[in-house]
Amino acid sequence: MARKSKVISYKGFKIKESNDTTTKLPTFKVYTSEEWQYGEGYRLYDWEACSMEEATEFIDSYEL
């Protein structure tokens, strides 16, 4: 059974956790709140991380 994606909010960003279709390893895609509003299939992520820690570090270093 496939694992569902999980989305969390962090400092106004969205982090979508899912499994890579090839490796089956977890990936964490980071979206700005503006990009997230476009909806599934239309949005593009700003960063793809291999861990939640890497995703939050990217957000912490993000300059608006």
CHARMM internal coordinates of N, CA and C (Angstrom, degrees):
IC EDIT
DIST 1 N 1 CA 1.4490
DIST 1 CA 1 C 1.5244
ANGL 1 N 1 CA 1 C 109.15
DIST 1 C 2 N 1.3276
ANGL 1 CA 1 C 2 N 117.08
DIHE 1 N 1 CA 1 C 2 N 132.75
DIST 2 N 2 CA 1.4597
ANGL 1 C 2 N 2 CA 122.28
DIHE 1 CA 1 C 2 N 2 CA -177.27
DIST 2 CA 2 C 1.5274
ANGL 2 N 2 CA 2 C 110.84
DIHE 1 C 2 N 2 CA 2 C -73.45
DIST 2 C 3 N 1.3087
ANGL 2 CA 2 C 3 N 114.92
DIHE 2 N 2 CA 2 C 3 N 142.22
DIST 3 N 3 CA 1.4550
ANGL 2 C 3 N 3 CA 121.26
DIHE 2 CA 2 C 3 N 3 CA 178.69
DIST 3 CA 3 C 1.5213
ANGL 3 N 3 CA 3 C 109.21
DIHE 2 C 3 N 3 CA 3 C -81.85
DIST 3 C 4 N 1.3140
ANGL 3 CA 3 C 4 N 117.37
DIHE 3 N 3 CA 3 C 4 N 135.11
DIST 4 N 4 CA 1.4590
ANGL 3 C 4 N 4 CA 121.40
DIHE 3 CA 3 C 4 N 4 CA -179.92
DIST 4 CA 4 C 1.5181
ANGL 4 N 4 CA 4 C 110.06
DIHE 3 C 4 N 4 CA 4 C -76.16
DIST 4 C 5 N 1.3337
ANGL 4 CA 4 C 5 N 115.68
DIHE 4 N 4 CA 4 C 5 N 153.01
DIST 5 N 5 CA 1.4555
ANGL 4 C 5 N 5 CA 121.54
DIHE 4 CA 4 C 5 N 5 CA 175.12
DIST 5 CA 5 C 1.5161
ANGL 5 N 5 CA 5 C 110.17
DIHE 4 C 5 N 5 CA 5 C -69.80
DIST 5 C 6 N 1.3146
ANGL 5 CA 5 C 6 N 114.97
DIHE 5 N 5 CA 5 C 6 N 148.75
DIST 6 N 6 CA 1.4530
ANGL 5 C 6 N 6 CA 121.72
DIHE 5 CA 5 C 6 N 6 CA 179.73
DIST 6 CA 6 C 1.5280
ANGL 6 N 6 CA 6 C 106.98
DIHE 5 C 6 N 6 CA 6 C -123.40
DIST 6 C 7 N 1.3293
ANGL 6 CA 6 C 7 N 116.72
DIHE 6 N 6 CA 6 C 7 N 134.13
DIST 7 N 7 CA 1.4650
ANGL 6 C 7 N 7 CA 121.36
DIHE 6 CA 6 C 7 N 7 CA -178.99
DIST 7 CA 7 C 1.5194
ANGL 7 N 7 CA 7 C 109.17
DIHE 6 C 7 N 7 CA 7 C -120.41
DIST 7 C 8 N 1.3349
ANGL 7 CA 7 C 8 N 115.36
DIHE 7 N 7 CA 7 C 8 N 131.88
DIST 8 N 8 CA 1.4645
ANGL 7 C 8 N 8 CA 119.79
DIHE 7 CA 7 C 8 N 8 CA 174.75
DIST 8 CA 8 C 1.5259
ANGL 8 N 8 CA 8 C 108.61
DIHE 7 C 8 N 8 CA 8 C -126.26
DIST 8 C 9 N 1.3118
ANGL 8 CA 8 C 9 N 116.24
DIHE 8 N 8 CA 8 C 9 N 157.28
DIST 9 N 9 CA 1.4623
ANGL 8 C 9 N 9 CA 122.58
DIHE 8 CA 8 C 9 N 9 CA 174.93
DIST 9 CA 9 C 1.5203
ANGL 9 N 9 CA 9 C 108.31
DIHE 8 C 9 N 9 CA 9 C -103.10
DIST 9 C 10 N 1.3404
ANGL 9 CA 9 C 10 N 115.18
DIHE 9 N 9 CA 9 C 10 N 141.20
DIST 10 N 10 CA 1.4637
ANGL 9 C 10 N 10 CA 120.92
DIHE 9 CA 9 C 10 N 10 CA 178.16
DIST 10 CA 10 C 1.5244
ANGL 10 N 10 CA 10 C 107.13
DIHE 9 C 10 N 10 CA 10 C -149.13
DIST 10 C 11 N 1.3249
ANGL 10 CA 10 C 11 N 116.74
DIHE 10 N 10 CA 10 C 11 N 114.65
DIST 11 N 11 CA 1.4680
ANGL 10 C 11 N 11 CA 123.59
DIHE 10 CA 10 C 11 N 11 CA 178.25
DIST 11 CA 11 C 1.5316
ANGL 11 N 11 CA 11 C 112.02
DIHE 10 C 11 N 11 CA 11 C 51.93
DIST 11 C 12 N 1.3027
ANGL 11 CA 11 C 12 N 117.29
DIHE 11 N 11 CA 11 C 12 N 39.58
DIST 12 N 12 CA 1.4622
ANGL 11 C 12 N 12 CA 121.47
DIHE 11 CA 11 C 12 N 12 CA 177.66
DIST 12 CA 12 C 1.5160
ANGL 12 N 12 CA 12 C 114.63
DIHE 11 C 12 N 12 CA 12 C 86.50
DIST 12 C 13 N 1.3178
ANGL 12 CA 12 C 13 N 117.64
DIHE 12 N 12 CA 12 C 13 N -7.18
DIST 13 N 13 CA 1.4589
ANGL 12 C 13 N 13 CA 122.35
DIHE 12 CA 12 C 13 N 13 CA 177.37
DIST 13 CA 13 C 1.5250
ANGL 13 N 13 CA 13 C 109.39
DIHE 12 C 13 N 13 CA 13 C -95.85
DIST 13 C 14 N 1.3020
ANGL 13 CA 13 C 14 N 116.73
DIHE 13 N 13 CA 13 C 14 N 163.78
DIST 14 N 14 CA 1.4595
ANGL 13 C 14 N 14 CA 122.30
DIHE 13 CA 13 C 14 N 14 CA 172.74
DIST 14 CA 14 C 1.5252
ANGL 14 N 14 CA 14 C 107.67
DIHE 13 C 14 N 14 CA 14 C -113.77
DIST 14 C 15 N 1.3277
ANGL 14 CA 14 C 15 N 115.80
DIHE 14 N 14 CA 14 C 15 N 137.09
DIST 15 N 15 CA 1.4583
ANGL 14 C 15 N 15 CA 122.27
DIHE 14 CA 14 C 15 N 15 CA 175.44
DIST 15 CA 15 C 1.5185
ANGL 15 N 15 CA 15 C 106.68
DIHE 14 C 15 N 15 CA 15 C -119.69
DIST 15 C 16 N 1.3299
ANGL 15 CA 15 C 16 N 114.95
DIHE 15 N 15 CA 15 C 16 N 119.36
DIST 16 N 16 CA 1.4581
ANGL 15 C 16 N 16 CA 120.27
DIHE 15 CA 15 C 16 N 16 CA -179.34
DIST 16 CA 16 C 1.5258
ANGL 16 N 16 CA 16 C 108.91
DIHE 15 C 16 N 16 CA 16 C -105.03
DIST 16 C 17 N 1.3152
ANGL 16 CA 16 C 17 N 115.07
DIHE 16 N 16 CA 16 C 17 N 116.52
DIST 17 N 17 CA 1.4664
ANGL 16 C 17 N 17 CA 121.29
DIHE 16 CA 16 C 17 N 17 CA 178.91
DIST 17 CA 17 C 1.5240
ANGL 17 N 17 CA 17 C 108.79
DIHE 16 C 17 N 17 CA 17 C -95.18
DIST 17 C 18 N 1.3151
ANGL 17 CA 17 C 18 N 116.03
DIHE 17 N 17 CA 17 C 18 N 129.15
DIST 18 N 18 CA 1.4667
ANGL 17 C 18 N 18 CA 121.14
DIHE 17 CA 17 C 18 N 18 CA 176.08
DIST 18 CA 18 C 1.5207
ANGL 18 N 18 CA 18 C 108.02
DIHE 17 C 18 N 18 CA 18 C -152.32
DIST 18 C 19 N 1.3074
ANGL 18 CA 18 C 19 N 116.46
DIHE 18 N 18 CA 18 C 19 N 176.22
DIST 19 N 19 CA 1.4562
ANGL 18 C 19 N 19 CA 120.87
DIHE 18 CA 18 C 19 N 19 CA 178.30
DIST 19 CA 19 C 1.5193
ANGL 19 N 19 CA 19 C 109.80
DIHE 18 C 19 N 19 CA 19 C -101.70
DIST 19 C 20 N 1.3361
ANGL 19 CA 19 C 20 N 115.76
DIHE 19 N 19 CA 19 C 20 N 136.85
DIST 20 N 20 CA 1.4566
ANGL 19 C 20 N 20 CA 121.36
DIHE 19 CA 19 C 20 N 20 CA 175.77
DIST 20 CA 20 C 1.5281
ANGL 20 N 20 CA 20 C 108.72
DIHE 19 C 20 N 20 CA 20 C -61.59
DIST 20 C 21 N 1.3155
ANGL 20 CA 20 C 21 N 116.69
DIHE 20 N 20 CA 20 C 21 N 135.53
DIST 21 N 21 CA 1.4619
ANGL 20 C 21 N 21 CA 119.78
DIHE 20 CA 20 C 21 N 21 CA -176.18
DIST 21 CA 21 C 1.5230
ANGL 21 N 21 CA 21 C 112.89
DIHE 20 C 21 N 21 CA 21 C -68.81
DIST 21 C 22 N 1.3211
ANGL 21 CA 21 C 22 N 118.01
DIHE 21 N 21 CA 21 C 22 N -25.58
DIST 22 N 22 CA 1.4634
ANGL 21 C 22 N 22 CA 121.31
DIHE 21 CA 21 C 22 N 22 CA -179.26
DIST 22 CA 22 C 1.5198
ANGL 22 N 22 CA 22 C 112.56
DIHE 21 C 22 N 22 CA 22 C -88.90
DIST 22 C 23 N 1.3482
ANGL 22 CA 22 C 23 N 116.03
DIHE 22 N 22 CA 22 C 23 N -52.67
DIST 23 N 23 CA 1.4673
ANGL 22 C 23 N 23 CA 120.31
DIHE 22 CA 22 C 23 N 23 CA -174.05
DIST 23 CA 23 C 1.5201
ANGL 23 N 23 CA 23 C 113.36
DIHE 22 C 23 N 23 CA 23 C -89.81
DIST 23 C 24 N 1.3274
ANGL 23 CA 23 C 24 N 116.31
DIHE 23 N 23 CA 23 C 24 N -17.02
DIST 24 N 24 CA 1.4727
ANGL 23 C 24 N 24 CA 122.84
DIHE 23 CA 23 C 24 N 24 CA -176.09
DIST 24 CA 24 C 1.5270
ANGL 24 N 24 CA 24 C 112.64
DIHE 23 C 24 N 24 CA 24 C 67.45
DIST 24 C 25 N 1.3287
ANGL 24 CA 24 C 25 N 117.57
DIHE 24 N 24 CA 24 C 25 N 9.30
DIST 25 N 25 CA 1.4611
ANGL 24 C 25 N 25 CA 121.94
DIHE 24 CA 24 C 25 N 25 CA 177.30
DIST 25 CA 25 C 1.5246
ANGL 25 N 25 CA 25 C 109.90
DIHE 24 C 25 N 25 CA 25 C -85.32
DIST 25 C 26 N 1.3365
ANGL 25 CA 25 C 26 N 117.50
DIHE 25 N 25 CA 25 C 26 N 153.33
DIST 26 N 26 CA 1.4645
ANGL 25 C 26 N 26 CA 119.46
DIHE 25 CA 25 C 26 N 26 CA -179.72
DIST 26 CA 26 C 1.5269
ANGL 26 N 26 CA 26 C 111.76
DIHE 25 C 26 N 26 CA 26 C -68.84
DIST 26 C 27 N 1.3326
ANGL 26 CA 26 C 27 N 115.46
DIHE 26 N 26 CA 26 C 27 N 144.06
DIST 27 N 27 CA 1.4614
ANGL 26 C 27 N 27 CA 122.59
DIHE 26 CA 26 C 27 N 27 CA 172.34
DIST 27 CA 27 C 1.5232
ANGL 27 N 27 CA 27 C 107.59
DIHE 26 C 27 N 27 CA 27 C -128.49
DIST 27 C 28 N 1.3157
ANGL 27 CA 27 C 28 N 115.44
DIHE 27 N 27 CA 27 C 28 N 153.59
DIST 28 N 28 CA 1.4604
ANGL 27 C 28 N 28 CA 122.01
DIHE 27 CA 27 C 28 N 28 CA -177.60
DIST 28 CA 28 C 1.5255
ANGL 28 N 28 CA 28 C 107.20
DIHE 27 C 28 N 28 CA 28 C -129.54
DIST 28 C 29 N 1.3226
ANGL 28 CA 28 C 29 N 116.26
DIHE 28 N 28 CA 28 C 29 N 106.96
DIST 29 N 29 CA 1.4643
ANGL 28 C 29 N 29 CA 121.48
DIHE 28 CA 28 C 29 N 29 CA -178.18
DIST 29 CA 29 C 1.5177
ANGL 29 N 29 CA 29 C 108.97
DIHE 28 C 29 N 29 CA 29 C -98.03
DIST 29 C 30 N 1.3460
ANGL 29 CA 29 C 30 N 115.39
DIHE 29 N 29 CA 29 C 30 N 129.90
DIST 30 N 30 CA 1.4619
ANGL 29 C 30 N 30 CA 122.38
DIHE 29 CA 29 C 30 N 30 CA -175.87
DIST 30 CA 30 C 1.5288
ANGL 30 N 30 CA 30 C 109.00
DIHE 29 C 30 N 30 CA 30 C -103.34
DIST 30 C 31 N 1.3398
ANGL 30 CA 30 C 31 N 115.52
DIHE 30 N 30 CA 30 C 31 N 129.27
DIST 31 N 31 CA 1.4604
ANGL 30 C 31 N 31 CA 122.81
DIHE 30 CA 30 C 31 N 31 CA 179.40
DIST 31 CA 31 C 1.5204
ANGL 31 N 31 CA 31 C 109.73
DIHE 30 C 31 N 31 CA 31 C -124.50
DIST 31 C 32 N 1.3407
ANGL 31 CA 31 C 32 N 116.54
DIHE 31 N 31 CA 31 C 32 N 143.63
DIST 32 N 32 CA 1.4570
ANGL 31 C 32 N 32 CA 119.31
DIHE 31 CA 31 C 32 N 32 CA 169.59
DIST 32 CA 32 C 1.5219
ANGL 32 N 32 CA 32 C 107.60
DIHE 31 C 32 N 32 CA 32 C -72.48
DIST 32 C 33 N 1.3212
ANGL 32 CA 32 C 33 N 117.30
DIHE 32 N 32 CA 32 C 33 N 161.09
DIST 33 N 33 CA 1.4668
ANGL 32 C 33 N 33 CA 119.93
DIHE 32 CA 32 C 33 N 33 CA 179.65
DIST 33 CA 33 C 1.5271
ANGL 33 N 33 CA 33 C 110.82
DIHE 32 C 33 N 33 CA 33 C -64.21
DIST 33 C 34 N 1.3360
ANGL 33 CA 33 C 34 N 117.75
DIHE 33 N 33 CA 33 C 34 N -34.17
DIST 34 N 34 CA 1.4547
ANGL 33 C 34 N 34 CA 120.97
DIHE 33 CA 33 C 34 N 34 CA 178.19
DIST 34 CA 34 C 1.5254
ANGL 34 N 34 CA 34 C 111.27
DIHE 33 C 34 N 34 CA 34 C -65.39
DIST 34 C 35 N 1.3187
ANGL 34 CA 34 C 35 N 115.92
DIHE 34 N 34 CA 34 C 35 N -45.70
DIST 35 N 35 CA 1.4668
ANGL 34 C 35 N 35 CA 120.58
DIHE 34 CA 34 C 35 N 35 CA -179.08
DIST 35 CA 35 C 1.5292
ANGL 35 N 35 CA 35 C 110.63
DIHE 34 C 35 N 35 CA 35 C -65.34
DIST 35 C 36 N 1.3263
ANGL 35 CA 35 C 36 N 116.59
DIHE 35 N 35 CA 35 C 36 N -37.41
DIST 36 N 36 CA 1.4677
ANGL 35 C 36 N 36 CA 121.37
DIHE 35 CA 35 C 36 N 36 CA -178.55
DIST 36 CA 36 C 1.5291
ANGL 36 N 36 CA 36 C 111.27
DIHE 35 C 36 N 36 CA 36 C -60.03
DIST 36 C 37 N 1.3298
ANGL 36 CA 36 C 37 N 116.75
DIHE 36 N 36 CA 36 C 37 N -32.42
DIST 37 N 37 CA 1.4561
ANGL 36 C 37 N 37 CA 121.39
DIHE 36 CA 36 C 37 N 37 CA -177.57
DIST 37 CA 37 C 1.5304
ANGL 37 N 37 CA 37 C 113.21
DIHE 36 C 37 N 37 CA 37 C -66.17
DIST 37 C 38 N 1.3246
ANGL 37 CA 37 C 38 N 118.74
DIHE 37 N 37 CA 37 C 38 N -18.71
DIST 38 N 38 CA 1.4631
ANGL 37 C 38 N 38 CA 121.17
DIHE 37 CA 37 C 38 N 38 CA -179.37
DIST 38 CA 38 C 1.5232
ANGL 38 N 38 CA 38 C 112.74
DIHE 37 C 38 N 38 CA 38 C -66.76
DIST 38 C 39 N 1.2929
ANGL 38 CA 38 C 39 N 117.56
DIHE 38 N 38 CA 38 C 39 N -25.28
DIST 39 N 39 CA 1.4573
ANGL 38 C 39 N 39 CA 120.11
DIHE 38 CA 38 C 39 N 39 CA 177.91
DIST 39 CA 39 C 1.5190
ANGL 39 N 39 CA 39 C 113.13
DIHE 38 C 39 N 39 CA 39 C 93.59
DIST 39 C 40 N 1.3176
ANGL 39 CA 39 C 40 N 114.37
DIHE 39 N 39 CA 39 C 40 N 161.19
DIST 40 N 40 CA 1.4701
ANGL 39 C 40 N 40 CA 122.87
DIHE 39 CA 39 C 40 N 40 CA -177.89
DIST 40 CA 40 C 1.5272
ANGL 40 N 40 CA 40 C 110.01
DIHE 39 C 40 N 40 CA 40 C -58.27
DIST 40 C 41 N 1.3249
ANGL 40 CA 40 C 41 N 115.82
DIHE 40 N 40 CA 40 C 41 N 133.18
DIST 41 N 41 CA 1.4553
ANGL 40 C 41 N 41 CA 120.94
DIHE 40 CA 40 C 41 N 41 CA 179.58
DIST 41 CA 41 C 1.5161
ANGL 41 N 41 CA 41 C 113.94
DIHE 40 C 41 N 41 CA 41 C 91.67
DIST 41 C 42 N 1.3306
ANGL 41 CA 41 C 42 N 117.72
DIHE 41 N 41 CA 41 C 42 N -14.67
DIST 42 N 42 CA 1.4622
ANGL 41 C 42 N 42 CA 121.72
DIHE 41 CA 41 C 42 N 42 CA -179.20
DIST 42 CA 42 C 1.5220
ANGL 42 N 42 CA 42 C 112.70
DIHE 41 C 42 N 42 CA 42 C -117.10
DIST 42 C 43 N 1.3135
ANGL 42 CA 42 C 43 N 116.97
DIHE 42 N 42 CA 42 C 43 N -20.41
DIST 43 N 43 CA 1.4657
ANGL 42 C 43 N 43 CA 120.12
DIHE 42 CA 42 C 43 N 43 CA -176.69
DIST 43 CA 43 C 1.5218
ANGL 43 N 43 CA 43 C 111.61
DIHE 42 C 43 N 43 CA 43 C -88.20
DIST 43 C 44 N 1.3326
ANGL 43 CA 43 C 44 N 114.89
DIHE 43 N 43 CA 43 C 44 N 153.65
DIST 44 N 44 CA 1.4626
ANGL 43 C 44 N 44 CA 122.60
DIHE 43 CA 43 C 44 N 44 CA 175.98
DIST 44 CA 44 C 1.5257
ANGL 44 N 44 CA 44 C 108.19
DIHE 43 C 44 N 44 CA 44 C -121.55
DIST 44 C 45 N 1.3172
ANGL 44 CA 44 C 45 N 116.56
DIHE 44 N 44 CA 44 C 45 N 136.97
DIST 45 N 45 CA 1.4647
ANGL 44 C 45 N 45 CA 119.45
DIHE 44 CA 44 C 45 N 45 CA -179.58
DIST 45 CA 45 C 1.5232
ANGL 45 N 45 CA 45 C 110.65
DIHE 44 C 45 N 45 CA 45 C -81.84
DIST 45 C 46 N 1.3379
ANGL 45 CA 45 C 46 N 115.46
DIHE 45 N 45 CA 45 C 46 N 152.37
DIST 46 N 46 CA 1.4584
ANGL 45 C 46 N 46 CA 121.60
DIHE 45 CA 45 C 46 N 46 CA 178.87
DIST 46 CA 46 C 1.5254
ANGL 46 N 46 CA 46 C 111.78
DIHE 45 C 46 N 46 CA 46 C -85.77
DIST 46 C 47 N 1.3216
ANGL 46 CA 46 C 47 N 115.68
DIHE 46 N 46 CA 46 C 47 N -27.18
DIST 47 N 47 CA 1.4656
ANGL 46 C 47 N 47 CA 119.85
DIHE 46 CA 46 C 47 N 47 CA -175.58
DIST 47 CA 47 C 1.5149
ANGL 47 N 47 CA 47 C 109.25
DIHE 46 C 47 N 47 CA 47 C -155.55
DIST 47 C 48 N 1.3291
ANGL 47 CA 47 C 48 N 116.66
DIHE 47 N 47 CA 47 C 48 N 143.18
DIST 48 N 48 CA 1.4588
ANGL 47 C 48 N 48 CA 121.64
DIHE 47 CA 47 C 48 N 48 CA 173.69
DIST 48 CA 48 C 1.5168
ANGL 48 N 48 CA 48 C 107.71
DIHE 47 C 48 N 48 CA 48 C -119.22
DIST 48 C 49 N 1.3108
ANGL 48 CA 48 C 49 N 116.11
DIHE 48 N 48 CA 48 C 49 N 121.56
DIST 49 N 49 CA 1.4588
ANGL 48 C 49 N 49 CA 121.86
DIHE 48 CA 48 C 49 N 49 CA -176.05
DIST 49 CA 49 C 1.5212
ANGL 49 N 49 CA 49 C 110.65
DIHE 48 C 49 N 49 CA 49 C -114.96
DIST 49 C 50 N 1.3312
ANGL 49 CA 49 C 50 N 114.53
DIHE 49 N 49 CA 49 C 50 N 160.46
DIST 50 N 50 CA 1.4666
ANGL 49 C 50 N 50 CA 121.35
DIHE 49 CA 49 C 50 N 50 CA 178.50
DIST 50 CA 50 C 1.5247
ANGL 50 N 50 CA 50 C 112.43
DIHE 49 C 50 N 50 CA 50 C -94.23
DIST 50 C 51 N 1.3399
ANGL 50 CA 50 C 51 N 116.82
DIHE 50 N 50 CA 50 C 51 N -8.72
DIST 51 N 51 CA 1.4620
ANGL 50 C 51 N 51 CA 120.43
DIHE 50 CA 50 C 51 N 51 CA 179.31
DIST 51 CA 51 C 1.5217
ANGL 51 N 51 CA 51 C 109.31
DIHE 50 C 51 N 51 CA 51 C -148.88
DIST 51 C 52 N 1.3143
ANGL 51 CA 51 C 52 N 116.03
DIHE 51 N 51 CA 51 C 52 N 159.90
DIST 52 N 52 CA 1.4581
ANGL 51 C 52 N 52 CA 120.80
DIHE 51 CA 51 C 52 N 52 CA 176.49
DIST 52 CA 52 C 1.5242
ANGL 52 N 52 CA 52 C 109.94
DIHE 51 C 52 N 52 CA 52 C -63.80
DIST 52 C 53 N 1.3175
ANGL 52 CA 52 C 53 N 116.90
DIHE 52 N 52 CA 52 C 53 N -36.61
DIST 53 N 53 CA 1.4672
ANGL 52 C 53 N 53 CA 121.15
DIHE 52 CA 52 C 53 N 53 CA 178.90
DIST 53 CA 53 C 1.5282
ANGL 53 N 53 CA 53 C 110.78
DIHE 52 C 53 N 53 CA 53 C -60.81
DIST 53 C 54 N 1.3347
ANGL 53 CA 53 C 54 N 117.08
DIHE 53 N 53 CA 53 C 54 N -44.78
DIST 54 N 54 CA 1.4610
ANGL 53 C 54 N 54 CA 120.69
DIHE 53 CA 53 C 54 N 54 CA 178.39
DIST 54 CA 54 C 1.5349
ANGL 54 N 54 CA 54 C 110.79
DIHE 53 C 54 N 54 CA 54 C -62.93
DIST 54 C 55 N 1.3218
ANGL 54 CA 54 C 55 N 117.27
DIHE 54 N 54 CA 54 C 55 N -39.98
DIST 55 N 55 CA 1.4658
ANGL 54 C 55 N 55 CA 121.61
DIHE 54 CA 54 C 55 N 55 CA 179.50
DIST 55 CA 55 C 1.5275
ANGL 55 N 55 CA 55 C 110.79
DIHE 54 C 55 N 55 CA 55 C -63.35
DIST 55 C 56 N 1.3352
ANGL 55 CA 55 C 56 N 117.29
DIHE 55 N 55 CA 55 C 56 N -45.86
DIST 56 N 56 CA 1.4645
ANGL 55 C 56 N 56 CA 119.68
DIHE 55 CA 55 C 56 N 56 CA -179.48
DIST 56 CA 56 C 1.5318
ANGL 56 N 56 CA 56 C 111.34
DIHE 55 C 56 N 56 CA 56 C -69.87
DIST 56 C 57 N 1.3258
ANGL 56 CA 56 C 57 N 118.49
DIHE 56 N 56 CA 56 C 57 N -32.79
DIST 57 N 57 CA 1.4633
ANGL 56 C 57 N 57 CA 121.06
DIHE 56 CA 56 C 57 N 57 CA 175.94
DIST 57 CA 57 C 1.5242
ANGL 57 N 57 CA 57 C 110.53
DIHE 56 C 57 N 57 CA 57 C -65.05
DIST 57 C 58 N 1.3329
ANGL 57 CA 57 C 58 N 116.90
DIHE 57 N 57 CA 57 C 58 N -39.40
DIST 58 N 58 CA 1.4614
ANGL 57 C 58 N 58 CA 120.37
DIHE 57 CA 57 C 58 N 58 CA 176.48
DIST 58 CA 58 C 1.5256
ANGL 58 N 58 CA 58 C 109.89
DIHE 57 C 58 N 58 CA 58 C -60.72
DIST 58 C 59 N 1.3253
ANGL 58 CA 58 C 59 N 117.04
DIHE 58 N 58 CA 58 C 59 N -46.07
DIST 59 N 59 CA 1.4703
ANGL 58 C 59 N 59 CA 121.13
DIHE 58 CA 58 C 59 N 59 CA -179.66
DIST 59 CA 59 C 1.5188
ANGL 59 N 59 CA 59 C 110.31
DIHE 58 C 59 N 59 CA 59 C -63.74
DIST 59 C 60 N 1.3291
ANGL 59 CA 59 C 60 N 117.34
DIHE 59 N 59 CA 59 C 60 N -42.00
DIST 60 N 60 CA 1.4665
ANGL 59 C 60 N 60 CA 120.97
DIHE 59 CA 59 C 60 N 60 CA 179.32
DIST 60 CA 60 C 1.5279
ANGL 60 N 60 CA 60 C 111.43
DIHE 59 C 60 N 60 CA 60 C -61.34
DIST 60 C 61 N 1.3200
ANGL 60 CA 60 C 61 N 117.62
DIHE 60 N 60 CA 60 C 61 N -30.09
DIST 61 N 61 CA 1.4735
ANGL 60 C 61 N 61 CA 120.58
DIHE 60 CA 60 C 61 N 61 CA -178.42
DIST 61 CA 61 C 1.5271
ANGL 61 N 61 CA 61 C 112.55
DIHE 60 C 61 N 61 CA 61 C -94.49
DIST 61 C 62 N 1.3170
ANGL 61 CA 61 C 62 N 117.98
DIHE 61 N 61 CA 61 C 62 N -3.00
DIST 62 N 62 CA 1.4620
ANGL 61 C 62 N 62 CA 123.43
DIHE 61 CA 61 C 62 N 62 CA -176.53
DIST 62 CA 62 C 1.5259
ANGL 62 N 62 CA 62 C 109.93
DIHE 61 C 62 N 62 CA 62 C -69.79
DIST 62 C 63 N 1.3318
ANGL 62 CA 62 C 63 N 117.10
DIHE 62 N 62 CA 62 C 63 N 130.23
DIST 63 N 63 CA 1.4473
ANGL 62 C 63 N 63 CA 121.71
DIHE 62 CA 62 C 63 N 63 CA 177.23
DIST 63 CA 63 C 1.5177
ANGL 63 N 63 CA 63 C 108.90
DIHE 62 C 63 N 63 CA 63 C -107.07
DIST 63 C 64 N 1.3218
ANGL 63 CA 63 C 64 N 115.60
DIHE 63 N 63 CA 63 C 64 N 124.30
DIST 64 N 64 CA 1.4715
ANGL 63 C 64 N 64 CA 119.99
DIHE 63 CA 63 C 64 N 64 CA 179.51
DIST 64 CA 64 C 1.4979
ANGL 64 N 64 CA 64 C 111.22
DIHE 63 C 64 N 64 CA 64 C -83.50
END
COOR INIT
IC SEED 1 N 1 CA 1 C
IC BUILD
